Amino acid sequence: MKKTKRFVLTTAIVASLSLGAATTAVSPQTSQAAGLSDILSSLTSGDTSSLSSLISGTTNSLDGSTTTGVNVSNLGDTITLVGGTEPTEENIKAAIGGDPTFLGLIPANIKVSDDGTEVTFTPDLNIDLGSFGDAINKLIGTSKTVKIAYSSAITFQGGQTSTNVKKGDKTFDLNSSNTYKITPEANLTGVDVVDNGQFNYAYPGSYTVVVQPQYSDGTKSEETSLTVNVLDAQWSNTDQTILKGQQVDTSAITATDTIGNTLDITADTSDVNTSKVGDYKVTYTGTDKALGWNGEPMTWTKTGTVHVVNSDSSQTISFQDANSGDVIDTTTITGADGQSKTVTPPAGYELVNDADSSITLQKGAHSSTVQVVKEGSSVATPFTGTVATYANGGVVPLYSSGGTQTTRSLAPNSDWATDQTKTIDGETFYRVSTNEWVKASQVYAYNGTSATITTNSGSIKALYTTDGNKSTRSLAPNTAWYTDRTATINGASMYRVSTNEWINSTDVH
């Protein structure tokens, strides 16, 4: 244990104090010591009551002095340390609020009992008190002993506030102190389960329990809420069908516990004879990545069946581009009647319908067509409207349904009816003929109308070009204008009032 700094009071200072002479402060311990001067002076007449009252705590501090530490004479019968901590010098200082002293001047040594239940403070004296030494040493030499209490802390054995119990594990006992990590352990008599949260090891789920340590001296600790997870395993794909001569594939077997942890799975396939048609048992073992309440791994077992069969079924699949109608590729899948197989689209394509991702084979030879689109593309969807090319944008190229540019194009400032829209390689297109598409970025969609609009009163109203730029022209307030179409430009609804000029709908009525 570290030694506290010693306080040295020289004979000259004591002598000057006894005469009531003024002194210059040389350290915090000797500053403002007129009160001690009075006490020392009173000792010359044999009066020790004032010093006794200071040491005993009747007087809190010296008159006019600045306390440089905690006067341990004023401590109560008990100090409290945080549960789980050791009664070190630093922790004791933290508990009392500073460095221990007598009189706020004399440093105090700290000594903790072997069982950690008491601490004794004794003056750290190295003072030449001259003719007053015997009297002061007798009084200052009084020690102060207080009890050490600990704020109780309770967790499960691993130090966590939650733990895992395998379904059916009767060895887990909420009422046993061995289930928990508790500080302090001295005088611990058991654990009171204030609320068991309807805990039942037979039913998977999360239970919140409230517990409280109990001590032989009647010490009350705070009630603590802890979580108990009762876990079971949930398995998938433990049965499989393979063709005679094939190897058992356990990669599709999955299992999780009831709070979502994935289990590590091993399989015992030693009883499976893949060279002979028949049904064989396989034992799967799943190990939880989360440990049990006792720090040990939790494992589950599951029995599955491997069906070894002869090949008697085939399915020939044609992959058709849903946009162009072209057959991109074909594949033949073989297996046994009732066997489920995964369907993989050609490279660079994806299935239109998720339901086509697997098939169930039927006895005999069969064929089917599956719709696909290029990755990043979509199937054409109905869209009724009109699109127009920009007045000053030049000719606009056309594309095939597969996204390949054709030899034809659209004239600038021309209107075209469209009945479908789709995405090709991440870009939106409108269909303007049977197999010709235009990029949405090179046209704008509009609705035809025939109406007269009037600008609102106030300031002049800005006009915008079809591509969203502000025009150099504007409209006067309270003037009427004919419009033949509406469109969304710059995210706002606008009316067209000339070939390439539009006004915001908020500026008219």
N, C-alpha and C positions, 0 to 999 in steps of 0.2 A: 504494500500500500504506500502511495506517495506521502512524503512528509510535508506538512504545511509549513509555510514560512514562519520562522521564529520572530517574536517581538522582543526587541532589546530596549530596555529603559535604563539609561545610564545613571550613575550615582549623582552626577551633576544636575541632571534634570529632576531627579527625585528631590534633591536638596532644594532646588529652586521652587519646586511645587509646594514643598512643605512650608516655605516662607511666603507663598502666595505671589512670587515674582512672575512677571510676564515672560513668556518664552516664544521663540519662533518655531513654527511648524517645520519639522524636517521630514515627516512621513505622515500618511493618513492615520497611522496608529497613534501618533503623539499629538495630533492637531486638536485644538480647542479643548485642552485638558484641564481647564479651571475647575471642573467638577471633581476631578480626581484630586486636585490640590486641596480642595475643601475636605475630602474624605481623609487624605493623608494627614492634614493638619489636625483633624478631630482625633486621629489615633494617638497624638502626643499626650492627650489627656486620658487615654484609655478607652475612648468611645469608639466602638467598632460597629455600631448599629447601622450607620449609613452605608458602609461597605457591604454589610450582611444583607441589607434589603435589596441592594443592587444585584448581588449574586443570586439571591433567592428568587428574583423576579418581581419583587414588590415594587421596585423602581425599574422602569423600562430601560433607561439609558442615562448616561452622564448628563448633568446640566450643561447646555451649550455645546455638547459634543456632536460630531457627525458620525453616525454609526457606519463602520466599514465592513460589517458582516452581520450574520444572524446571531442574535444573543440566544444561545441554546438554553439558558436558564428559563426563558419564556416559552419553550416548547411544551406542548401538551404531553400526554402519556404515550401517544402513538404517532408514528409517521407512516405514510403509505407509499409503497413503491408499485410501479406498474407490474402486473402479473406477468411472469415469464422472465423478468429481468433479475440480475444478480445484485446483491447489496454491496456494490462497489462504492468507493469514496465519491466518485463522480455522480452516481445515481442517488446517493444519500444527499449530496449537496443540492441536486436538482429537486429532491423531494422537500427539503426545508426552505429552499428559495435562495441559497447563497452559501458563502463560506461560513463555517461554524466558528463562533467566538464566545468568549465570556466578556461581559460588560460592553460588547461591541468593540473591544480593544485587544483583548488577549486571545490569540488564535487557539483553537481547540483541536486536539488530536481526535481521530475517529477510530474506534475499535468495535468490530462486529463480532458477536458471539458465534461459536462454531456452528450452531444450528441455524444461523441467519435470522433469528427471531428478535434480537435486541441489538441496539447500538449504544455504546457508551462514549460520551464526550468528556475529555479531560483537558485542563489548561496546559498549553505548551509553554512552560515557563523557562526563561533564561534571563532573569531580571535581578540586578543588584539593587535591592531596596534598602540597603544600609541598615540603620537602627530599627526600621519598621518591618524588616524582612520576616521575622517570625510571625508577627500578627497577620500580615497580608498573605503570606504563604499558607497559613492555616485556613484563612477564609477562601482565597482563590483556589486552593487545592480541592475544593468541593467538585465532584464529578456529576454528570447528568446522564442518566440511563433512560432510554425510551424503548418501547416495543416497536417492532417492524411488522406492519401489516402489508398484504399484497392485494391489489385489485385482481380478482380471479379472472383467468382466461381459460376458455374451453373450446377445443376443436376436436375433430376426429384424429385418429392416431397419426395420420400423415401430415397433420397441421392444416388441413383444409376445412372449410366450412360446409363442404358437401362431400358425400361419399357414395360408393356404388355397392349394391348388394345383389347378388345373383338370385333370381327367382327361386324360392324354395330353400334358401340358405338359413336354416334354423340356428346356426351358430352365432349369427349376428344378434346381439342383445342390447337394446336401447338402454336398459337399466344398469348395465355393467360399466364400472369405471374403466375397465380394460378396453372398452370401445373407444375411449377418448384420450386426448392429451390435455392434461389439466395442470395449471400452475396457479398457486403453489400446490405441491403435493403433500406438504406437512399437514398433519391432522385431518386429511381428507377421509371422510367416512363413506362416501358414495355419491351417486348422481340422482337427482330428483327429476323425473320426466314430467314437467309441468303440463305439456300438451304433446301427445304422440302423433298428432296430425292424421289420425286414423290409419297409421302405418300398418301394413300387412305384407309380409314377405312373400305371400302367395299371389299377389296381384301387381303386375308391372305398373310403374308410374313414379311420379316425383312427390315425395311427402315432406312437408315442413314440420319439424318437431321443435319444441322449446324445452331446453334442459337447464339445470342449475346445479352446480357443485354444492355438496353439503360438507360441513366441517364439525369436528367434535366440540369446538369451543362455541358453536352456534353462529359462526361468521356467515353472513349472508352475502352471496355474490350476485351479480346481475344475471337475469334470465337471458339466455342466448338462443337465437333461432338458427337451426342447422337444416340442411337438406339431405334427404336420403333418397337415392334413385334405385328403385327395384327394377332390374334389367332382365329382359328375355331376348332371344334371338329370333329374327324374322328372315326366312330363307326364300330364295327364288331360284327357279330352274334346276331343281335337284334331280329331276328326271330328264333323261335324254334318249334319243333314238339314233343309233349309228348303223352304218352298213357293215355287213360282214367283211372283216379284214381291215377296217378302219381303226384308228386309235381313239381312245376315250378322250374327249376334250372337256376339261373342267373349267375353262376360262369363263364360261357363261354363268357359272354358279356364283351367286352373290348372297351376302348376309349382312344385316345391320342389327345393332341392338336397339332398344326402344327409345333411346335418346338420340339416335342418328349416327352413332359411331360405326364405321365400317369394320367388319371382322376380317382378320387374316385367315384364309381358308387353306387347309390341306385336305387331300383326298386319299383314301385307301382303296385302290382299284385292284388289289391283288386277287380278288375272286372273280374278276371279269375275264372271260375267254372270248376275245373278239373273232376268233376263227370259227366259232360255232354259234349258230342262231339260237337265241334264248334270252331270258331276262336274268339280270345279275344285280346283286345288291352292292352299293357303294356307300362307305361311311365317310361323311365329311366332318371335319373338326374346325370350328371357328373360334379364333382367339381374339378377345376384345383388347383394343389398344388402351382402354381405360382399365386401371387396376381396381380390384375389389377393396372392400373396407379394411381388410387385413394386409393390404399391400401385395397380394398375390394376383397373378393373371386369372381372368375368368374365361372359361372355355365352354362351348356348347357343341353337341354332336347332332348330326342329322343323317338319316338313312335315305338314300335315293335309289332309283332303279335305272339301269342302263339296258335299253332294249336293243339287242343285236339282231338285225333283220337282213333279208336279201333285198337287193335292188329290184323293184318291180314297177317304178313310176318315173315318168319324165315330163318336164314342162319346158317347151320352147317359147322364149319371151322375145318379142320384137319391140325395140325401143323406138317410139315415134316422136319426132319433134312436134310439139303441140302447136307451134306457130306456123311452120312450113308444111307440115304433113308428111315430111320425108322420114323414112325409116333409117335411123342412124346406125343401129347395130342389132345383133341378135345373140342370144345365149341360150344354152340348154342346161337345165338343172335336173339332176337325177337323184333318186333316193327311194324310200319306201312309202307305201300308202299311209297317209296320215302324218308324215314327217313334215315339220315346219322348216322352211329354208329362207335365208336372207336374200333379198334381191338387191344387187349393186348396179347402179346406172353406169353408162359409159363415162370415161374420163372427160371432164369438162362439162358434164350435164348433171342435172338434179331432177328428182322425181317431182311431178306435179302434185300427186296425191300421196300423202303419207301412208295410206292404207296399202299402197303397192310395195312397201318396203319389205314385205315377207309374203310367202305363199305357203299353202298347205297342199302337199302333193296328193294326187289321187292315182289309184292304180291304173296303169296304162300310159299311153303317150298322149299329151295334150299340148295346146298352144294358146298364147294370149298376147295382147298388145298392151304396152305400158306407155303412158304419156310422159315425156321429159321435155325440159327446156334447158338452154344454155345456162351455166352458172351465172348468177347476177341478172337473169332475165325473168320475165313473167309471161303468163298466158294472156293473150289478147282478151280484153273485156269490152262489153258494149259501151259505146259513148255516142250520144246523139248531139251534134253541134256543128258549128261552122268555124273554120280557121282561115286566117288570111296571112299572106306574106307581107313583109314590111315594105312600105312605099320606096324607101331608099336603101334597101338591103341587097339588091341584086337578085339574080336567079337563085333558087333554092333547090339543092339536089334531093333526089328521092332514093329510098333504100328498099331492099327486098325484106321479106318477113324474117330473114335470118340476120339482118343488119348489114348486108353488103350493098354498097352504093351501086345504083343502076346508071344507065346512060341517059335517063330522062330527068327533067327538073321542072320546077314551077316558076312562072313569071313573077316579078315583084308586083306588089299591090294587087294581088289576085286572091279571090275567095274560093274556098273549097269545102264541100260537105265531108264530114267524117263520121264513121259509125263504130270505130273501135280505137282503143288505146292500149298500149302495152309498154313494158320496159325491156330494152335490149342492152345488155352489158351495162346496166345501171343508168341508162338514159331513156327518157320517155319519148314515145313516138305516137303520131296519129296516122290512122289508115285513111288514104285519100283515093285509093283505087283497089282492085281485087288483091293485088300483091305488091302494092307500093305504099311506102310509109314516109312521113316527113318528121324531122326532129321537132319536138315541141319548142326547143330553144330558138328555132328559126321562123316560127309563126306565132300568132296569138289567137286565142279562142275568143269569140264574141257572140253576143245575142243580138239579132236584128230587132229594130224598133222603128217607129215613125211617130215622132212627138215634137212638141215645141216646149222648150225649157226657158226659164227666165232667171237671169243672174240675181243674186241677193243684193240688197242695198248695202251701202258702205263703200269699201275700197274697191279698186279694180280687181278682176279675177284672173289668176295666172292660167296659162294654157301649157299643155305638155304634149310632146311628140309621142308617137306610138311606142317607141322604145324606152319611154320613161324620162327623157330629158326635158328640162324646162324650156319652153319656146320663148322666142324674143317678142312674141305678141301676147296680148291679153284682151279681156273683154270688159267693157264698161259695166258698172252696176245698173240694175233695173233695166236690162236690155233682153229682148227675146231672141232665141236662136233655135233653128231646126236641128234635130239629131236623128241619125239613122241606125245607130248601134251603141251598145254598152259593152264594156270590157273591164277586166281587173288589171290595172297598171300600177306598178309600185305598191301593190297590196291594197290599193284603193279602188273603189268603184267609180268609173268615169264615163262620160258621154262624149261621143265624137261630134264635133261641130264643123270640121272641115276635113279634107282628105287625110291629113296627118297631124291633126290637132284635137286635143281632148281637154275637157274641163272636169274637175273633181265634183262628184255628186253633192258634196257638202256645200258647194258654192252656188247651187241652183235650186230652184223649186218649180 
